[in-house]
Amino acid sequence: MPLYDFRCRACGHEFEALVRAHDAPQCPECRATDLERLLSTFVASSEEGRQKSAKASRERQIKGRRDQLVAEAEYRKEHEH
């Protein structure tokens, strides 16, 4: 199964997807199927690349956790009264 990079034309989200023959990938954010296949970059493993990847992963986790905390606070605010 080839791994491709995509950009969703509906919401702009960029992601990777393993694509089997005759399967149409969906955007993981909005489930749209109107996708633009991007040119994949050559991957070379390096310490700098691993550090950038780890930093990006931590930033995504922090953002996801922050969004979850905001949603929980809004829920409590709406349902406490």
mmCIF file as gemmi writes it, N, C-alpha and C atoms, coordinates in Angstrom:
data_model
loop_
_atom_site.group_PDB
_atom_site.id
_atom_site.type_symbol
_atom_site.label_atom_id
_atom_site.label_alt_id
_atom_site.label_comp_id
_atom_site.label_asym_id
_atom_site.label_entity_id
_atom_site.label_seq_id
_atom_site.pdbx_PDB_ins_code
_atom_site.Cartn_x
_atom_site.Cartn_y
_atom_site.Cartn_z
_atom_site.occupancy
_atom_site.B_iso_or_equiv
_atom_site.pdbx_formal_charge
_atom_site.auth_seq_id
_atom_site.auth_asym_id
_atom_site.pdbx_PDB_model_num
ATOM 1 N N . MET Axp A 1 ? 0.842 -1.176 0 1 0 ? 1 A 1
ATOM 2 C CA . MET Axp A 1 ? 0 0 0 1 0 ? 1 A 1
ATOM 3 C C . MET Axp A 1 ? 0.889 1.242 0 1 0 ? 1 A 1
ATOM 4 N N . PRO Axp A 2 ? 0.72 2.078 -1.002 1 0 ? 2 A 1
ATOM 5 C CA . PRO Axp A 2 ? 1.516 3.308 -1.031 1 0 ? 2 A 1
ATOM 6 C C . PRO Axp A 2 ? 1.019 4.344 -0.02 1 0 ? 2 A 1
ATOM 7 N N . LEU Axp A 3 ? 1.949 5.119 0.478 1 0 ? 3 A 1
ATOM 8 C CA . LEU Axp A 3 ? 1.653 6.197 1.414 1 0 ? 3 A 1
ATOM 9 C C . LEU Axp A 3 ? 1.705 7.503 0.629 1 0 ? 3 A 1
ATOM 10 N N . TYR Axp A 4 ? 0.604 8.257 0.655 1 0 ? 4 A 1
ATOM 11 C CA . TYR Axp A 4 ? 0.523 9.519 -0.068 1 0 ? 4 A 1
ATOM 12 C C . TYR Axp A 4 ? 0.231 10.666 0.891 1 0 ? 4 A 1
ATOM 13 N N . ASP Axp A 5 ? 0.651 11.86 0.486 1 0 ? 5 A 1
ATOM 14 C CA . ASP Axp A 5 ? 0.318 13.088 1.192 1 0 ? 5 A 1
ATOM 15 C C . ASP Axp A 5 ? -0.867 13.725 0.468 1 0 ? 5 A 1
ATOM 16 N N . PHE Axp A 6 ? -1.813 14.241 1.251 1 0 ? 6 A 1
ATOM 17 C CA . PHE Axp A 6 ? -3.001 14.866 0.679 1 0 ? 6 A 1
ATOM 18 C C . PHE Axp A 6 ? -3.284 16.2 1.346 1 0 ? 6 A 1
ATOM 19 N N . ARG Axp A 7 ? -3.993 17.063 0.624 1 0 ? 7 A 1
ATOM 20 C CA . ARG Axp A 7 ? -4.563 18.296 1.189 1 0 ? 7 A 1
ATOM 21 C C . ARG Axp A 7 ? -6.05 18.27 0.849 1 0 ? 7 A 1
ATOM 22 N N . CYS Axp A 8 ? -6.868 18.464 1.877 1 0 ? 8 A 1
ATOM 23 C CA . CYS Axp A 8 ? -8.313 18.473 1.693 1 0 ? 8 A 1
ATOM 24 C C . CYS Axp A 8 ? -8.71 19.812 1.082 1 0 ? 8 A 1
ATOM 25 N N . ARG Axp A 9 ? -9.44 19.771 -0.014 1 0 ? 9 A 1
ATOM 26 C CA . ARG Axp A 9 ? -9.894 21.006 -0.656 1 0 ? 9 A 1
ATOM 27 C C . ARG Axp A 9 ? -11.027 21.66 0.135 1 0 ? 9 A 1
ATOM 28 N N . ALA Axp A 10 ? -11.721 20.904 0.953 1 0 ? 10 A 1
ATOM 29 C CA . ALA Axp A 10 ? -12.844 21.442 1.726 1 0 ? 10 A 1
ATOM 30 C C . ALA Axp A 10 ? -12.364 22.226 2.947 1 0 ? 10 A 1
ATOM 31 N N . CYS Axp A 11 ? -11.406 21.661 3.708 1 0 ? 11 A 1
ATOM 32 C CA . CYS Axp A 11 ? -11.002 22.313 4.964 1 0 ? 11 A 1
ATOM 33 C C . CYS Axp A 11 ? -9.521 22.696 5.011 1 0 ? 11 A 1
ATOM 34 N N . GLY Axp A 12 ? -8.726 22.262 4.014 1 0 ? 12 A 1
ATOM 35 C CA . GLY Axp A 12 ? -7.318 22.634 3.974 1 0 ? 12 A 1
ATOM 36 C C . GLY Axp A 12 ? -6.389 21.759 4.797 1 0 ? 12 A 1
ATOM 37 N N . HIS Axp A 13 ? -6.931 20.753 5.488 1 0 ? 13 A 1
ATOM 38 C CA . HIS Axp A 13 ? -6.115 19.881 6.328 1 0 ? 13 A 1
ATOM 39 C C . HIS Axp A 13 ? -5.16 19.056 5.459 1 0 ? 13 A 1
ATOM 40 N N . GLU Axp A 14 ? -3.889 18.953 5.879 1 0 ? 14 A 1
ATOM 41 C CA . GLU Axp A 14 ? -2.909 18.121 5.192 1 0 ? 14 A 1
ATOM 42 C C . GLU Axp A 14 ? -2.647 16.88 6.037 1 0 ? 14 A 1
ATOM 43 N N . PHE Axp A 15 ? -2.552 15.73 5.351 1 0 ? 15 A 1
ATOM 44 C CA . PHE Axp A 15 ? -2.375 14.467 6.065 1 0 ? 15 A 1
ATOM 45 C C . PHE Axp A 15 ? -1.77 13.429 5.141 1 0 ? 15 A 1
ATOM 46 N N . GLU Axp A 16 ? -1.313 12.335 5.736 1 0 ? 16 A 1
ATOM 47 C CA . GLU Axp A 16 ? -0.812 11.179 4.998 1 0 ? 16 A 1
ATOM 48 C C . GLU Axp A 16 ? -1.85 10.075 5.086 1 0 ? 16 A 1
ATOM 49 N N . ALA Axp A 17 ? -1.915 9.268 4.048 1 0 ? 17 A 1
ATOM 50 C CA . ALA Axp A 17 ? -2.838 8.141 4.069 1 0 ? 17 A 1
ATOM 51 C C . ALA Axp A 17 ? -2.252 6.978 3.278 1 0 ? 17 A 1
ATOM 52 N N . LEU Axp A 18 ? -2.429 5.785 3.815 1 0 ? 18 A 1
ATOM 53 C CA . LEU Axp A 18 ? -2.108 4.567 3.076 1 0 ? 18 A 1
ATOM 54 C C . LEU Axp A 18 ? -3.289 4.294 2.153 1 0 ? 18 A 1
ATOM 55 N N . VAL Axp A 19 ? -3.012 4.124 0.886 1 0 ? 19 A 1
ATOM 56 C CA . VAL Axp A 19 ? -4.1 3.995 -0.083 1 0 ? 19 A 1
ATOM 57 C C . VAL Axp A 19 ? -3.978 2.673 -0.815 1 0 ? 19 A 1
ATOM 58 N N . ARG Axp A 20 ? -5.004 1.876 -0.722 1 0 ? 20 A 1
ATOM 59 C CA . ARG Axp A 20 ? -5.086 0.622 -1.475 1 0 ? 20 A 1
ATOM 60 C C . ARG Axp A 20 ? -5.702 0.912 -2.836 1 0 ? 20 A 1
ATOM 61 N N . ALA Axp A 21 ? -5.436 0.038 -3.775 1 0 ? 21 A 1
ATOM 62 C CA . ALA Axp A 21 ? -6.04 0.198 -5.095 1 0 ? 21 A 1
ATOM 63 C C . ALA Axp A 21 ? -7.556 0.23 -4.958 1 0 ? 21 A 1
ATOM 64 N N . HIS Axp A 22 ? -8.185 1.123 -5.667 1 0 ? 22 A 1
ATOM 65 C CA . HIS Axp A 22 ? -9.649 1.269 -5.712 1 0 ? 22 A 1
ATOM 66 C C . HIS Axp A 22 ? -10.253 1.821 -4.425 1 0 ? 22 A 1
ATOM 67 N N . ASP Axp A 23 ? -9.442 2.281 -3.481 1 0 ? 23 A 1
ATOM 68 C CA . ASP Axp A 23 ? -9.961 2.923 -2.268 1 0 ? 23 A 1
ATOM 69 C C . ASP Axp A 23 ? -9.831 4.431 -2.409 1 0 ? 23 A 1
ATOM 70 N N . ALA Axp A 24 ? -10.837 5.151 -1.966 1 0 ? 24 A 1
ATOM 71 C CA . ALA Axp A 24 ? -10.792 6.608 -1.975 1 0 ? 24 A 1
ATOM 72 C C . ALA Axp A 24 ? -10.563 7.087 -0.542 1 0 ? 24 A 1
ATOM 73 N N . PRO Axp A 25 ? -9.455 7.762 -0.285 1 0 ? 25 A 1
ATOM 74 C CA . PRO Axp A 25 ? -9.197 8.244 1.075 1 0 ? 25 A 1
ATOM 75 C C . PRO Axp A 25 ? -10.14 9.383 1.449 1 0 ? 25 A 1
ATOM 76 N N . GLN Axp A 26 ? -10.306 9.584 2.746 1 0 ? 26 A 1
ATOM 77 C CA . GLN Axp A 26 ? -11.125 10.672 3.284 1 0 ? 26 A 1
ATOM 78 C C . GLN Axp A 26 ? -10.259 11.547 4.171 1 0 ? 26 A 1
ATOM 79 N N . CYS Axp A 27 ? -10.628 12.814 4.259 1 0 ? 27 A 1
ATOM 80 C CA . CYS Axp A 27 ? -9.96 13.726 5.183 1 0 ? 27 A 1
ATOM 81 C C . CYS Axp A 27 ? -10.304 13.293 6.606 1 0 ? 27 A 1
ATOM 82 N N . PRO Axp A 28 ? -9.315 13.108 7.483 1 0 ? 28 A 1
ATOM 83 C CA . PRO Axp A 28 ? -9.614 12.701 8.854 1 0 ? 28 A 1
ATOM 84 C C . PRO Axp A 28 ? -10.284 13.807 9.675 1 0 ? 28 A 1
ATOM 85 N N . GLU Axp A 29 ? -10.211 15.055 9.207 1 0 ? 29 A 1
ATOM 86 C CA . GLU Axp A 29 ? -10.821 16.164 9.942 1 0 ? 29 A 1
ATOM 87 C C . GLU Axp A 29 ? -12.294 16.327 9.601 1 0 ? 29 A 1
ATOM 88 N N . CYS Axp A 30 ? -12.623 16.367 8.287 1 0 ? 30 A 1
ATOM 89 C CA . CYS Axp A 30 ? -14.002 16.68 7.894 1 0 ? 30 A 1
ATOM 90 C C . CYS Axp A 30 ? -14.673 15.575 7.082 1 0 ? 30 A 1
ATOM 91 N N . ARG Axp A 31 ? -13.963 14.498 6.812 1 0 ? 31 A 1
ATOM 92 C CA . ARG Axp A 31 ? -14.458 13.333 6.075 1 0 ? 31 A 1
ATOM 93 C C . ARG Axp A 31 ? -14.74 13.593 4.59 1 0 ? 31 A 1
ATOM 94 N N . ALA Axp A 32 ? -14.298 14.744 4.072 1 0 ? 32 A 1
ATOM 95 C CA . ALA Axp A 32 ? -14.481 15.042 2.654 1 0 ? 32 A 1
ATOM 96 C C . ALA Axp A 32 ? -13.584 14.13 1.822 1 0 ? 32 A 1
ATOM 97 N N . THR Axp A 33 ? -13.978 13.9 0.586 1 0 ? 33 A 1
ATOM 98 C CA . THR Axp A 33 ? -13.178 13.076 -0.318 1 0 ? 33 A 1
ATOM 99 C C . THR Axp A 33 ? -12.6 13.892 -1.474 1 0 ? 33 A 1
ATOM 100 N N . ASP Axp A 34 ? -12.835 15.197 -1.499 1 0 ? 34 A 1
ATOM 101 C CA . ASP Axp A 34 ? -12.268 16.073 -2.523 1 0 ? 34 A 1
ATOM 102 C C . ASP Axp A 34 ? -10.86 16.458 -2.069 1 0 ? 34 A 1
ATOM 103 N N . LEU Axp A 35 ? -9.888 15.628 -2.454 1 0 ? 35 A 1
ATOM 104 C CA . LEU Axp A 35 ? -8.524 15.756 -1.959 1 0 ? 35 A 1
ATOM 105 C C . LEU Axp A 35 ? -7.561 16.045 -3.099 1 0 ? 35 A 1
ATOM 106 N N . GLU Axp A 36 ? -6.532 16.783 -2.78 1 0 ? 36 A 1
ATOM 107 C CA . GLU Axp A 36 ? -5.445 17.024 -3.717 1 0 ? 36 A 1
ATOM 108 C C . GLU Axp A 36 ? -4.257 16.189 -3.253 1 0 ? 36 A 1
ATOM 109 N N . ARG Axp A 37 ? -3.743 15.345 -4.137 1 0 ? 37 A 1
ATOM 110 C CA . ARG Axp A 37 ? -2.571 14.553 -3.781 1 0 ? 37 A 1
ATOM 111 C C . ARG Axp A 37 ? -1.35 15.434 -3.946 1 0 ? 37 A 1
ATOM 112 N N . LEU Axp A 38 ? -0.548 15.525 -2.899 1 0 ? 38 A 1
ATOM 113 C CA . LEU Axp A 38 ? 0.637 16.372 -2.896 1 0 ? 38 A 1
ATOM 114 C C . LEU Axp A 38 ? 1.86 15.58 -3.321 1 0 ? 38 A 1
ATOM 115 N N . LEU Axp A 39 ? 2.865 16.292 -3.765 1 0 ? 39 A 1
ATOM 116 C CA . LEU Axp A 39 ? 4.125 15.635 -4.07 1 0 ? 39 A 1
ATOM 117 C C . LEU Axp A 39 ? 4.781 15.232 -2.762 1 0 ? 39 A 1
ATOM 118 N N . SER Axp A 40 ? 5.122 13.986 -2.65 1 0 ? 40 A 1
ATOM 119 C CA . SER Axp A 40 ? 5.778 13.502 -1.439 1 0 ? 40 A 1
ATOM 120 C C . SER Axp A 40 ? 7.241 13.901 -1.477 1 0 ? 40 A 1
ATOM 121 N N . THR Axp A 41 ? 7.767 14.193 -0.313 1 0 ? 41 A 1
ATOM 122 C CA . THR Axp A 41 ? 9.174 14.54 -0.231 1 0 ? 41 A 1
ATOM 123 C C . THR Axp A 41 ? 9.984 13.289 0.065 1 0 ? 41 A 1
ATOM 124 N N . PHE Axp A 42 ? 11.219 13.318 -0.329 1 0 ? 42 A 1
ATOM 125 C CA . PHE Axp A 42 ? 12.124 12.217 -0.051 1 0 ? 42 A 1
ATOM 126 C C . PHE Axp A 42 ? 12.394 12.194 1.442 1 0 ? 42 A 1
ATOM 127 N N . VAL Axp A 43 ? 12.329 11.032 2.041 1 0 ? 43 A 1
ATOM 128 C CA . VAL Axp A 43 ? 12.522 10.919 3.48 1 0 ? 43 A 1
ATOM 129 C C . VAL Axp A 43 ? 13.919 10.374 3.76 1 0 ? 43 A 1
ATOM 130 N N . ALA Axp A 44 ? 14.647 11.113 4.548 1 0 ? 44 A 1
ATOM 131 C CA . ALA Axp A 44 ? 15.964 10.669 4.99 1 0 ? 44 A 1
ATOM 132 C C . ALA Axp A 44 ? 15.986 10.807 6.508 1 0 ? 44 A 1
ATOM 133 N N . SER Axp A 45 ? 16.418 9.788 7.157 1 0 ? 45 A 1
ATOM 134 C CA . SER Axp A 45 ? 16.462 9.807 8.607 1 0 ? 45 A 1
ATOM 135 C C . SER Axp A 45 ? 17.711 10.549 9.067 1 0 ? 45 A 1
ATOM 136 N N . SER Axp A 46 ? 17.49 11.481 9.99 1 0 ? 46 A 1
ATOM 137 C CA . SER Axp A 46 ? 18.614 12.206 10.574 1 0 ? 46 A 1
ATOM 138 C C . SER Axp A 46 ? 18.218 12.604 11.99 1 0 ? 46 A 1
ATOM 139 N N . GLU Axp A 47 ? 19.19 12.927 12.778 1 0 ? 47 A 1
ATOM 140 C CA . GLU Axp A 47 ? 18.911 13.36 14.152 1 0 ? 47 A 1
ATOM 141 C C . GLU Axp A 47 ? 18.085 14.637 14.134 1 0 ? 47 A 1
ATOM 142 N N . GLU Axp A 48 ? 18.43 15.559 13.252 1 0 ? 48 A 1
ATOM 143 C CA . GLU Axp A 48 ? 17.677 16.818 13.147 1 0 ? 48 A 1
ATOM 144 C C . GLU Axp A 48 ? 16.22 16.54 12.75 1 0 ? 48 A 1
ATOM 145 N N . GLY Axp A 49 ? 16.028 15.63 11.812 1 0 ? 49 A 1
ATOM 146 C CA . GLY Axp A 49 ? 14.675 15.278 11.389 1 0 ? 49 A 1
ATOM 147 C C . GLY Axp A 49 ? 13.872 14.639 12.516 1 0 ? 49 A 1
ATOM 148 N N . ARG Axp A 50 ? 14.509 13.763 13.271 1 0 ? 50 A 1
ATOM 149 C CA . ARG Axp A 50 ? 13.821 13.123 14.401 1 0 ? 50 A 1
ATOM 150 C C . ARG Axp A 50 ? 13.448 14.153 15.461 1 0 ? 50 A 1
ATOM 151 N N . GLN Axp A 51 ? 14.347 15.107 15.706 1 0 ? 51 A 1
ATOM 152 C CA . GLN Axp A 51 ? 14.055 16.151 16.696 1 0 ? 51 A 1
ATOM 153 C C . GLN Axp A 51 ? 12.894 17.031 16.238 1 0 ? 51 A 1
ATOM 154 N N . LYS Axp A 52 ? 12.876 17.409 14.954 1 0 ? 52 A 1
ATOM 155 C CA . LYS Axp A 52 ? 11.776 18.223 14.419 1 0 ? 52 A 1
ATOM 156 C C . LYS Axp A 52 ? 10.458 17.459 14.515 1 0 ? 52 A 1
ATOM 157 N N . SER Axp A 53 ? 10.507 16.182 14.183 1 0 ? 53 A 1
ATOM 158 C CA . SER Axp A 53 ? 9.307 15.359 14.241 1 0 ? 53 A 1
ATOM 159 C C . SER Axp A 53 ? 8.792 15.228 15.671 1 0 ? 53 A 1
ATOM 160 N N . ALA Axp A 54 ? 9.698 15.022 16.609 1 0 ? 54 A 1
ATOM 161 C CA . ALA Axp A 54 ? 9.299 14.899 18.014 1 0 ? 54 A 1
ATOM 162 C C . ALA Axp A 54 ? 8.708 16.209 18.523 1 0 ? 54 A 1
ATOM 163 N N . LYS Axp A 55 ? 9.316 17.335 18.142 1 0 ? 55 A 1
ATOM 164 C CA . LYS Axp A 55 ? 8.804 18.646 18.56 1 0 ? 55 A 1
ATOM 165 C C . LYS Axp A 55 ? 7.41 18.89 17.979 1 0 ? 55 A 1
ATOM 166 N N . ALA Axp A 56 ? 7.229 18.577 16.704 1 0 ? 56 A 1
ATOM 167 C CA . ALA Axp A 56 ? 5.921 18.764 16.069 1 0 ? 56 A 1
ATOM 168 C C . ALA Axp A 56 ? 4.865 17.886 16.734 1 0 ? 56 A 1
ATOM 169 N N . SER Axp A 57 ? 5.24 16.662 17.088 1 0 ? 57 A 1
ATOM 170 C CA . SER Axp A 57 ? 4.316 15.757 17.768 1 0 ? 57 A 1
ATOM 171 C C . SER Axp A 57 ? 3.909 16.308 19.127 1 0 ? 57 A 1
ATOM 172 N N . ARG Axp A 58 ? 4.886 16.806 19.89 1 0 ? 58 A 1
ATOM 173 C CA . ARG Axp A 58 ? 4.578 17.397 21.197 1 0 ? 58 A 1
ATOM 174 C C . ARG Axp A 58 ? 3.649 18.595 21.049 1 0 ? 58 A 1
ATOM 175 N N . GLU Axp A 59 ? 3.902 19.439 20.042 1 0 ? 59 A 1
ATOM 176 C CA . GLU Axp A 59 ? 3.059 20.621 19.824 1 0 ? 59 A 1
ATOM 177 C C . GLU Axp A 59 ? 1.626 20.214 19.481 1 0 ? 59 A 1
ATOM 178 N N . ARG Axp A 60 ? 1.459 19.169 18.648 1 0 ? 60 A 1
ATOM 179 C CA . ARG Axp A 60 ? 0.11 18.689 18.315 1 0 ? 60 A 1
ATOM 180 C C . ARG Axp A 60 ? -0.589 18.155 19.563 1 0 ? 60 A 1
ATOM 181 N N . GLN Axp A 61 ? 0.149 17.422 20.407 1 0 ? 61 A 1
ATOM 182 C CA . GLN Axp A 61 ? -0.442 16.878 21.631 1 0 ? 61 A 1
ATOM 183 C C . GLN Axp A 61 ? -0.857 17.995 22.581 1 0 ? 61 A 1
ATOM 184 N N . ILE Axp A 62 ? -0.025 19.022 22.707 1 0 ? 62 A 1
ATOM 185 C CA . ILE Axp A 62 ? -0.35 20.152 23.581 1 0 ? 62 A 1
ATOM 186 C C . ILE Axp A 62 ? -1.584 20.867 23.07 1 0 ? 62 A 1
ATOM 187 N N . LYS Axp A 63 ? -1.641 21.122 21.758 1 0 ? 63 A 1
ATOM 188 C CA . LYS Axp A 63 ? -2.801 21.809 21.176 1 0 ? 63 A 1
ATOM 189 C C . LYS Axp A 63 ? -4.059 20.972 21.38 1 0 ? 63 A 1
ATOM 190 N N . GLY Axp A 64 ? -3.965 19.67 21.153 1 0 ? 64 A 1
ATOM 191 C CA . GLY Axp A 64 ? -5.124 18.801 21.346 1 0 ? 64 A 1
ATOM 192 C C . GLY Axp A 64 ? -5.596 18.803 22.79 1 0 ? 64 A 1
ATOM 193 N N . ARG Axp A 65 ? -4.665 18.771 23.711 1 0 ? 65 A 1
ATOM 194 C CA . ARG Axp A 65 ? -5.02 18.781 25.138 1 0 ? 65 A 1
ATOM 195 C C . ARG Axp A 65 ? -5.636 20.122 25.523 1 0 ? 65 A 1
ATOM 196 N N . ARG Axp A 66 ? -5.069 21.225 24.994 1 0 ? 66 A 1
ATOM 197 C CA . ARG Axp A 66 ? -5.598 22.555 25.284 1 0 ? 66 A 1
ATOM 198 C C . ARG Axp A 66 ? -7.038 22.667 24.763 1 0 ? 66 A 1
ATOM 199 N N . ASP Axp A 67 ? -7.284 22.187 23.536 1 0 ? 67 A 1
ATOM 200 C CA . ASP Axp A 67 ? -8.638 22.218 22.974 1 0 ? 67 A 1
ATOM 201 C C . ASP Axp A 67 ? -9.6 21.398 23.833 1 0 ? 67 A 1
ATOM 202 N N . GLN Axp A 68 ? -9.145 20.251 24.331 1 0 ? 68 A 1
ATOM 203 C CA . GLN Axp A 68 ? -9.979 19.396 25.176 1 0 ? 68 A 1
ATOM 204 C C . GLN Axp A 68 ? -10.312 20.109 26.486 1 0 ? 68 A 1
ATOM 205 N N . LEU Axp A 69 ? -9.332 20.761 27.091 1 0 ? 69 A 1
ATOM 206 C CA . LEU Axp A 69 ? -9.566 21.475 28.346 1 0 ? 69 A 1
ATOM 207 C C . LEU Axp A 69 ? -10.559 22.625 28.158 1 0 ? 69 A 1
ATOM 208 N N . VAL Axp A 70 ? -10.442 23.346 27.065 1 0 ? 70 A 1
ATOM 209 C CA . VAL Axp A 70 ? -11.375 24.44 26.775 1 0 ? 70 A 1
ATOM 210 C C . VAL Axp A 70 ? -12.787 23.888 26.608 1 0 ? 70 A 1
ATOM 211 N N . ALA Axp A 71 ? -12.92 22.805 25.868 1 0 ? 71 A 1
ATOM 212 C CA . ALA Axp A 71 ? -14.241 22.2 25.658 1 0 ? 71 A 1
ATOM 213 C C . ALA Axp A 71 ? -14.84 21.722 26.979 1 0 ? 71 A 1
ATOM 214 N N . GLU Axp A 72 ? -14.022 21.11 27.838 1 0 ? 72 A 1
ATOM 215 C CA . GLU Axp A 72 ? -14.512 20.652 29.133 1 0 ? 72 A 1
ATOM 216 C C . GLU Axp A 72 ? -14.951 21.83 29.999 1 0 ? 72 A 1
ATOM 217 N N . ALA Axp A 73 ? -14.194 22.924 29.985 1 0 ? 73 A 1
ATOM 218 C CA . ALA Axp A 73 ? -14.552 24.107 30.774 1 0 ? 73 A 1
ATOM 219 C C . ALA Axp A 73 ? -15.866 24.703 30.264 1 0 ? 73 A 1
ATOM 220 N N . GLU Axp A 74 ? -16.036 24.767 28.954 1 0 ? 74 A 1
ATOM 221 C CA . GLU Axp A 74 ? -17.289 25.293 28.393 1 0 ? 74 A 1
ATOM 222 C C . GLU Axp A 74 ? -18.467 24.396 28.769 1 0 ? 74 A 1
ATOM 223 N N . TYR Axp A 75 ? -18.258 23.085 28.732 1 0 ? 75 A 1
ATOM 224 C CA . TYR Axp A 75 ? -19.321 22.154 29.09 1 0 ? 75 A 1
ATOM 225 C C . TYR Axp A 75 ? -19.732 22.356 30.55 1 0 ? 75 A 1
ATOM 226 N N . ARG Axp A 76 ? -18.733 22.437 31.436 1 0 ? 76 A 1
ATOM 227 C CA . ARG Axp A 76 ? -19.04 22.638 32.861 1 0 ? 76 A 1
ATOM 228 C C . ARG Axp A 76 ? -19.772 23.954 33.08 1 0 ? 76 A 1
ATOM 229 N N . LYS Axp A 77 ? -19.344 24.991 32.399 1 0 ? 77 A 1
ATOM 230 C CA . LYS Axp A 77 ? -19.963 26.31 32.544 1 0 ? 77 A 1
ATOM 231 C C . LYS Axp A 77 ? -21.438 26.271 32.12 1 0 ? 77 A 1
ATOM 232 N N . GLU Axp A 78 ? -21.731 25.567 31.046 1 0 ? 78 A 1
ATOM 233 C CA . GLU Axp A 78 ? -23.098 25.476 30.539 1 0 ? 78 A 1
ATOM 234 C C . GLU Axp A 78 ? -23.994 24.576 31.404 1 0 ? 78 A 1
ATOM 235 N N . HIS Axp A 79 ? -23.404 23.611 32.068 1 0 ? 79 A 1
ATOM 236 C CA . HIS Axp A 79 ? -24.207 22.606 32.776 1 0 ? 79 A 1
ATOM 237 C C . HIS Axp A 79 ? -24.185 22.729 34.304 1 0 ? 79 A 1
ATOM 238 N N . GLU Axp A 80 ? -23.473 23.695 34.834 1 0 ? 80 A 1
ATOM 239 C CA . GLU Axp A 80 ? -23.421 23.863 36.287 1 0 ? 80 A 1
ATOM 240 C C . GLU Axp A 80 ? -24.66 24.585 36.817 1 0 ? 80 A 1
ATOM 241 N N . HIS Axp A 81 ? -25.274 25.41 36.011 1 0 ? 81 A 1
ATOM 242 C CA . HIS Axp A 81 ? -26.389 26.241 36.495 1 0 ? 81 A 1
ATOM 243 C C . HIS Axp A 81 ? -27.668 25.51 36.423 1 0 ? 81 A 1
